[in-house]
Amino acid sequence: MKEKRTCPECGSQRNKTGEFKGYGSVFKKNSVLKSSPVDACFCLDCGTILFLRVRNIEKLT
């Protein structure tokens, strides 16, 4: 996730990654025990979220 992306809203290439954890995690349907944090890439100039990615997809399959 080191590649710089262009924001579709403001055209900036200044972005950074963060994460959703806890209640922001993705949970396997019908299971509260299997979850994964979600990584997010967002624009540092306008705050637009450029993409979301499930970090540990193997936990949910």
C-alpha positions in Angstrom: 0.0 0.0 0.0 2.9 2.3 -0.6 1.8 3.4 -4.0 0.6 7.0 -4.2 -3.0 7.4 -5.5 -4.6 10.4 -7.0 -7.7 11.6 -5.1 -10.8 11.7 -7.4 -12.2 14.7 -5.5 -9.3 17.2 -5.3 -6.5 15.7 -7.4 -4.0 15.5 -4.6 -1.5 12.7 -4.4 -0.9 13.3 -0.7 -2.4 10.2 1.0 -1.8 8.0 4.0 -3.1 4.7 5.3 -4.9 4.1 8.6 -7.0 1.3 10.0 -10.4 0.5 11.4 -10.1 -1.8 14.5 -12.6 -3.0 17.1 -16.1 -2.3 15.9 -14.7 -1.0 12.6 -13.5 -4.5 11.8 -15.1 -6.9 9.3 -16.7 -9.9 10.9 -17.4 -13.2 9.3 -21.2 -13.6 8.9 -22.8 -15.3 11.9 -19.5 -15.3 13.9 -18.2 -12.7 16.3 -15.0 -14.6 16.8 -13.6 -14.3 13.3 -12.7 -10.7 12.4 -10.1 -8.7 10.7 -9.0 -5.0 10.8 -9.7 -2.9 7.7 -6.9 -0.8 6.2 -7.9 2.5 4.7 -6.1 4.9 2.4 -7.3 8.5 2.6 -6.4 11.9 1.1 -4.5 14.2 3.4 -5.9 17.3 1.8 -9.7 16.7 1.7 -10.2 13.5 3.7 -11.7 11.4 0.9 -11.3 7.6 1.5 -9.5 6.3 -1.5 -9.9 2.6 -0.7 -10.6 0.0 2.0 -9.0 -3.4 2.2 -9.6 -6.3 4.6 -6.2 -7.0 6.1 -6.5 -10.7 7.1 -8.9 -12.2 4.5 -7.9 -15.7 5.4 -9.6 -15.3 8.8 -12.9 -14.7 7.0 -12.9 -17.6 4.5 
